[in-house]
Amino acid sequence: MQKLTNNEMLKITGGGSVSGTLINAIWNGVKAFIDVGRYAGSAIRRMIDKNLCRY
């Protein structure tokens, strides 16, 4: 394997853009975080109101 010089390394392009896959993964993480907050808030509200499901 040959070592690259600094000038050759500066000419390398690619891999520095934001892809649709990355945006989708970030958005799915945000949605999951929002859902956890929604479920936790709903559970807290149901416990305070004593409106729990009995099995």
C-alpha positions as CSV (number, residue, x, y, z in Angstrom):
1,M,0.0,0.0,0.0
2,Q,1.4,3.4,-1.0
3,K,1.4,6.4,1.3
4,L,-0.3,9.5,0.0
5,T,1.2,13.0,0.2
6,N,-0.6,15.9,1.7
7,N,-1.4,17.3,-1.8
8,E,-2.9,13.9,-2.9
9,M,-5.0,13.8,0.3
10,L,-6.4,17.2,-0.3
11,K,-7.7,16.1,-3.8
12,I,-9.7,13.2,-2.3
13,T,-13.5,13.9,-2.6
14,G,-16.6,12.1,-1.3
15,G,-18.1,11.0,1.9
16,G,-18.6,14.5,3.2
17,S,-22.2,15.0,2.3
18,V,-25.4,14.4,4.2
19,S,-27.4,11.6,2.7
20,G,-31.0,10.8,2.8
21,T,-30.3,7.7,4.9
22,L,-28.5,9.8,7.5
23,I,-31.4,12.3,7.7
24,N,-33.9,9.4,7.9
25,A,-32.0,7.8,10.8
26,I,-31.8,11.1,12.7
27,W,-35.5,11.7,12.1
28,N,-36.4,8.2,13.4
29,G,-34.4,8.8,16.5
30,V,-36.2,12.1,17.1
31,K,-39.6,10.4,16.6
32,A,-38.6,7.7,19.0
33,F,-37.6,10.3,21.6
34,I,-40.9,12.1,21.2
35,D,-42.9,8.9,21.5
36,V,-41.1,8.0,24.7
37,G,-42.1,11.4,26.1
38,R,-45.6,11.0,25.0
39,Y,-46.0,7.5,26.6
40,A,-44.4,8.7,29.8
41,G,-46.6,11.7,30.0
42,S,-49.7,9.7,29.3
43,A,-48.7,7.1,32.0
44,I,-48.1,9.8,34.6
45,R,-51.4,11.6,33.8
46,R,-53.2,8.2,34.1
47,M,-51.6,7.5,37.5
48,I,-52.5,10.9,38.8
49,D,-56.1,10.7,37.6
50,K,-56.3,7.0,38.9
51,N,-57.5,5.9,35.5
52,L,-55.5,2.7,35.2
53,C,-56.5,-0.4,33.3
54,R,-57.1,-3.5,35.5
55,Y,-56.4,-6.9,34.0
